[in-house]
Amino acid sequence: MADYRRGTHTVYDLKYHFVWVTKYRHPILVGDVAVGGRDLIRRICEERDVLILSGHVSRDHVHLFVSAPPSISPSDLAQALKGKSSRLLFEQFPHLRRRFWGQHLWARGYFVASAGTITDAAIQEYIARQDQHHEERFTVADDAQ
């Protein structure tokens, strides 16, 4: 069974794989900039109760595999990670401003995929078996199976 995380009124297991790249794929995530970026990502996740399962800072992109609470959408998390890290990296490393004019360290988009231990088929089978445990038959789908 999965290691479920708990919130005040929730039990969840939501995992996301994020990838985002530097503007123009410039290979600037090296040395102190890479360490600073890594530390900022850790801090941003910690502030939002997002658990980092694994991650990697490459020269021109970042991979991050996280477990996030259901109150944070993947798009909000990506926005927080990219926006806050960009602003703070520009503050910490002023030389980046010469390479990335316009205050844009990261490229516009990002990749995100959900991950989990339960397949779509397993969920559908579990829901279908609920009739065995309840006297009344009630389905949400239009065509009861």
C-alpha positions, -999 to 999 in steps of 0.1 A, spaced: 0 0 0 12 35 -8 25 58 19 -4 83 21 2 118 33 -23 135 55 -37 170 58 -62 184 82 -92 169 65 -75 149 37 -56 118 29 -37 119 -4 -10 106 -26 -5 131 -54 28 130 -72 40 152 -101 71 152 -123 80 187 -134 106 197 -160 114 233 -169 142 249 -189 162 281 -189 154 308 -214 170 299 -248 184 268 -230 214 288 -218 236 265 -197 238 288 -166 228 263 -139 264 255 -128 285 261 -97 270 286 -72 240 293 -94 230 256 -95 235 253 -57 215 285 -52 187 273 -75 186 239 -57 184 256 -23 156 279 -35 136 250 -49 139 232 -16 128 263 4 99 270 -19 87 234 -16 91 234 21 70 266 25 42 249 6 43 215 23 55 199 -9 77 169 -4 106 165 -29 110 128 -37 138 134 -62 152 161 -84 181 171 -105 195 205 -116 211 202 -150 230 230 -168 199 242 -187 169 225 -171 155 212 -138 137 178 -131 116 176 -100 95 147 -87 73 159 -58 44 149 -36 20 179 -33 -11 185 -12 -44 186 -31 -48 223 -22 -20 232 -46 -26 227 -83 3 217 -105 1 250 -124 2 270 -91 32 250 -80 51 255 -113 43 292 -112 57 295 -76 88 274 -83 97 292 -116 86 327 -105 101 329 -71 133 311 -80 138 334 -110 134 365 -89 156 353 -61 183 340 -84 185 374 -102 189 390 -67 216 366 -56 235 365 -89 234 400 -106 255 387 -135 225 367 -147 207 400 -157 232 405 -185 223 372 -201 186 372 -194 172 407 -201 136 413 -192 137 394 -158 130 360 -175 153 333 -164 131 304 -173 114 296 -206 77 301 -207 64 266 -205 70 235 -184 63 198 -185 42 181 -158 29 146 -155 11 130 -126 24 97 -112 9 72 -89 7 36 -78 -29 30 -89 -39 26 -125 -70 40 -141 -83 4 -146 -78 -4 -109 -98 27 -99 -126 19 -123 -127 -17 -110 -128 -5 -74 -157 18 -81 -176 -9 -100 -173 -33 -70 -189 -8 -46 -223 -23 -54 -212 -54 -36 -209 -34 -4 -240 -12 -6 -276 -21 -7 -287 8 -31 -273 10 -66 -262 45 -74 -238 54 -102 -225 88 -112 -218 77 -148 -247 82 -174 -248 45 -184 -248 22 -154 -227 -9 -161 
